[in-house]
Amino acid sequence: MTTTSPRLRALPSRLLSQAATHSDRLVSDGLAQIGARKWHYAVLATLADTGPASQAEMSRRTGIYRSDMVAVLNELERDGYAQRVPDPDDQRRNVITLTKAGTKRLHELDAVLADLQQELLTPLTATQREQLAALLTQLVDHHDGRHDRDPSSA
């Protein structure tokens, strides 16, 4: 059995990286079992939460590169979860909307992700989970350039 150096175990950046790798694998594998990907969830949840948007706006809202967004939307549209319709204000661009089937799929994905979150965070209490989410939100917001935000609102 290999023992990790105490110096390595004390590095938050290393621990975050290891936790992120485990989390990414767990979520990716869990979603793959039902024919979904993380980006599917990101698009469906964003459409449900913020409403229809152009492809470029969806890319900004989700952080998915524009070139990758096209492939994700092709998959979601193929499966009937989202649709692209010409923007009535600008026929050169499309507006992405969530379909009824997409709403149903989002609820399925929410349930799967809730189970995966439970599995990932099993060793933590409910209070620790809330603290972890708040601290990670604070870190992400800071490094995304939103550090001027009130930390108590995270």
C-alpha positions in Angstrom: 0.0 0.0 0.0 1.3 3.4 -1.0 1.2 6.2 1.5 0.7 9.7 0.2 3.1 12.3 1.4 1.7 14.5 4.1 2.9 17.5 2.1 0.8 16.4 -0.9 -2.2 15.7 1.3 -2.0 19.2 2.6 -2.2 20.9 -0.8 -5.8 22.0 -1.4 -5.2 22.3 -5.2 -4.2 18.7 -5.4 -7.1 17.6 -3.3 -9.5 19.6 -5.4 -8.1 18.0 -8.5 -8.4 14.5 -7.2 -12.0 15.2 -6.0 -12.9 16.7 -9.4 -11.4 13.7 -11.2 -13.5 11.3 -9.1 -16.6 13.5 -9.4 -16.2 13.8 -13.2 -15.8 10.1 -13.6 -18.7 9.2 -11.3 -21.1 11.7 -13.0 -20.0 10.8 -16.6 -20.3 7.1 -16.0 -23.7 7.5 -14.2 -25.1 9.6 -17.0 -23.7 7.3 -19.7 -25.7 4.4 -18.3 -28.9 6.2 -19.4 -27.5 7.6 -22.7 -26.8 11.1 -21.5 -23.8 13.4 -21.0 -23.0 16.2 -18.6 -23.4 18.7 -21.5 -26.9 17.4 -22.2 -27.8 18.2 -18.6 -26.2 21.6 -18.7 -28.2 22.7 -21.8 -31.5 21.2 -20.6 -31.1 22.7 -17.1 -30.1 26.1 -18.5 -33.0 26.2 -20.9 -35.4 25.3 -18.1 -33.9 27.8 -15.7 -33.3 30.8 -18.0 -35.5 30.2 -21.1 -34.9 30.0 -24.8 -31.6 31.4 -26.2 -29.5 31.6 -29.3 -26.7 29.0 -29.7 -24.1 31.7 -28.9 -26.0 32.7 -25.8 -26.4 29.0 -24.7 -22.6 28.7 -25.1 -22.1 31.7 -22.8 -24.6 30.5 -20.3 -23.3 26.9 -20.0 -19.6 27.5 -20.6 -19.7 25.0 -23.5 -17.5 26.0 -26.5 -19.6 27.1 -29.5 -18.1 24.4 -31.7 -19.1 21.7 -29.1 -22.5 23.3 -28.6 -23.5 22.5 -32.1 -22.9 18.7 -31.5 -24.7 18.8 -28.2 -27.7 20.5 -29.7 -27.7 18.1 -32.6 -27.9 15.2 -30.1 -30.6 16.9 -28.1 -32.6 17.8 -31.1 -32.2 14.3 -32.6 -33.7 12.8 -29.4 -36.5 15.4 -29.3 -35.3 17.1 -26.1 -34.7 20.6 -27.6 -35.4 22.3 -30.9 -33.9 25.0 -32.9 -36.2 27.5 -34.6 -35.4 30.6 -36.6 -35.2 33.7 -34.4 -38.2 35.9 -35.4 -36.0 39.0 -34.9 -33.0 37.7 -36.8 -33.6 34.9 -39.3 -29.8 34.3 -39.5 -29.7 32.7 -36.1 -31.6 30.0 -34.3 -33.3 30.1 -30.9 -33.0 26.9 -28.8 -36.1 25.9 -26.9 -36.9 23.1 -24.5 -39.5 20.5 -25.6 -42.0 18.6 -23.4 -39.8 15.6 -23.9 -36.8 17.7 -22.8 -38.5 18.7 -19.6 -39.3 15.1 -18.8 -35.7 14.1 -19.6 -34.4 16.9 -17.4 -36.4 15.5 -14.5 -34.9 12.0 -15.1 -31.4 13.5 -15.2 -32.1 15.5 -12.0 -33.0 12.2 -10.2 -29.9 10.4 -11.5 -27.7 13.3 -10.5 -29.2 13.5 -7.1 -28.3 9.9 -6.6 -24.8 10.5 -7.9 -24.3 13.5 -5.6 -25.4 11.3 -2.7 -22.8 8.7 -3.7 -20.1 11.3 -4.1 -20.7 13.1 -0.9 -21.5 10.1 1.3 -18.9 10.8 3.9 -20.1 14.3 4.6 -23.0 15.5 6.8 -25.7 17.7 5.3 -24.1 20.7 7.0 -20.7 19.8 5.6 -22.2 19.4 2.1 -23.7 22.9 2.3 -20.4 24.3 3.5 -18.5 22.6 0.7 -20.9 23.9 -1.9 -20.6 27.4 -0.5 -16.8 27.3 -0.4 -16.5 25.9 -3.9 -19.0 28.5 -5.2 -16.9 31.2 -3.6 -13.7 29.8 -5.2 -15.3 29.4 -8.6 -16.9 32.9 -8.5 -13.6 34.5 -7.6 -11.7 32.8 -10.4 -14.4 33.5 -12.9 -13.9 37.2 -12.1 -16.9 37.7 -9.9 -14.9 38.2 -6.7 -16.5 41.6 -6.2 -19.7 39.7 -5.3 -20.7 39.6 -1.6 -19.3 36.3 -0.3 -22.3 35.9 2.1 -24.6 35.6 -0.9 -22.8 32.5 -2.2 
